[in-house]
Amino acid sequence: MEYLKKECITKWLGIGIVNLLFLLPLTSQEIKLDKAQECLNQSILAYKKLKYEECRIYALKALEFNPNLGEAYIVVGQAYIASKDLCFPNEYDIKSIMFCLAVDKFELAKKVDSSITDRANELIRVYSKYFPSREEIWSNIRSGEKYKIGCWINEETTIRFYEDIYK
């Protein structure tokens, strides 16, 4: 019965027929790691096809199988950055806040997986330069406040300003 529920959810999300991968019972750590890698591969494939929401779904599934798979957080962060113009074509201030959310994911990646610390740090260095500037924000949002990004993302981030990092 549980597999039927997963199949219905998957079909509802529009990502096709459930992969048998999700129907197998978890019997060992090796199977979990294999499933995590398969989900990560599907996530990367969805990213390449510009299917960012699907990309996140597979990445989160990979993290269910292996919570220490930092690469999954990196892919999600990159999907957020890639979708900024699709979600907010004329809203520069919100697009810049999306970089805060992406950096959150890169921070999580290195926290759970020390093998990708250098890569995560490089992404943080590159994308934190696009944090919002106090001059560009349309409201009186302050550094450290929470902000929920809509569109398909629907996640909250902490506001950080470019000026606070690059003084």
N, C-alpha and C positions, 0 to 999 in steps of 0.2 A: 504494500500500500504506500509506503514511504517513497518508493521510486516513482509511482504514478504522480504523486504530488510534485516531485522535482521535475518530471516531464512536463506537466501542465505549466509550471512556473517558467520553465525554459521556453516552451512554445509561446507563452504569453509575452515573454521578453523579445521574441522574434529572433532567437538565435538557433532555430532549427531543432532537430531531433536530439534528444539527450544522448550524449556520448556514453557508451557502456562503462566508461571510466567512472562515472558517478554512481553506477548501480552496484559496483563490486563492494563487498564488505571490507572494511579495513582490518587486515589481519596482522600486519607488521609495519615497522617503521620504513622498511624499504619500499613497500607498496605506497605508503603515504608520500614518500619523497618522489617516486615515479609519477604519481598523480599530480603532485605539486608542479613538477617540471612540465608535464603535459598541459596543465592549465596555464602555466606561464607562457608556453609556446603558443597556445591559442590566443592569449592576451596580446602577445607581440604581433601575431598575424592580424588580429582585429585592429590593432593600432596602425599597422601598415595599410590596412584597407580603409582607414579614417573612420572606423566604427568605435569611437572613443568610449561610449557607454558600455558596449560589449567588452571592450578592452578591460575596463574596470571590473566588470562582473567576473571575468576569468581570473584577473589578478587577485581579487578578493577570495575566490575559490582556491587559488593556489596557496594563499596565506592560511586558509583553513587547514589544508593538508600539511603545510610547513610554515609555521609562524616566523621562522628565521630566514625566510627567503626575501632578502632585502631587494633583490631585483624587481620583485612584484611592486614594491612601493615606488621604485624609480619609474617603472612603466606608467603607473597611475599618475605620478607627478608630471611626466611628459605628456600624457593624454590631456591633463588639465590645461597645460600651456598651449598645446596644439588646438584646443577647442575654444580658446578665449575669443577669437574673432567670430566664430560661429555663434557662440552664446551672446556675446555683447559687442556687435559690430561697431556701434557708435558710442560706446561708454568706456572711455579710456580709463577713468578712475577705477571702475570695477575690474577691467582687464589687468590693471597693475596690482590690484589686491589678489588676483588669482595667482600671481607669482609668489605671494606669501604662502598660499595654500600648497603650491607645488613644492616650495622649500620645506614646508612641514613634512611632506612625504619623503623628501630626500633625507631629512633629519631622522625620520623613522627608519629608513633603509639602513643607515649606518649604525643605528642603535641596535637593530636586531641581527645585523650581518656585518661583522668587522672586516670581512674579505672585500667589501666594496666601499670601504671608508674613503679611499682616495677618489674614486669616481663620484661618490655622493658629495664630497667636499668640493670637487670641481664644478658640479652642477649647482651647488649652493652659491659658490663664488660667482658663477656666470649669471644666474637668474636673480640673485638678490640685488643686482644692479638695476633691475626693473621694478623694484618695490615702489610703491607710490611716494610721491613727493608731497610734502605738506601743502605746497602751493597748488597742486593739481587736484586735491581731494575736494569734492563738491559739498561736503558737509563738515561739521566740526567733530569728526571722528578723531580720537586720540590714540597715540601709540599704546599698545597693550590691550586695547578693547577688542572684543570679539565681533566678528562680522560674518554673517551667513551668506554664502554665494549661492545663488539660485541656479536656474537652467536645469540641466540634468544632474548637476553635481550635488547640490543641496548639502554642502558641508560648511562647517564653521572654521574660521582661521583667526589667528591673532594678528591685528594690524601692526605692521612694522614699517617705519618710514626709511627711505633711502638715506636721509640726512643723519639718522641715528646710527647707521652702519658705516657710512663713508663721510665721517666728519673731517 
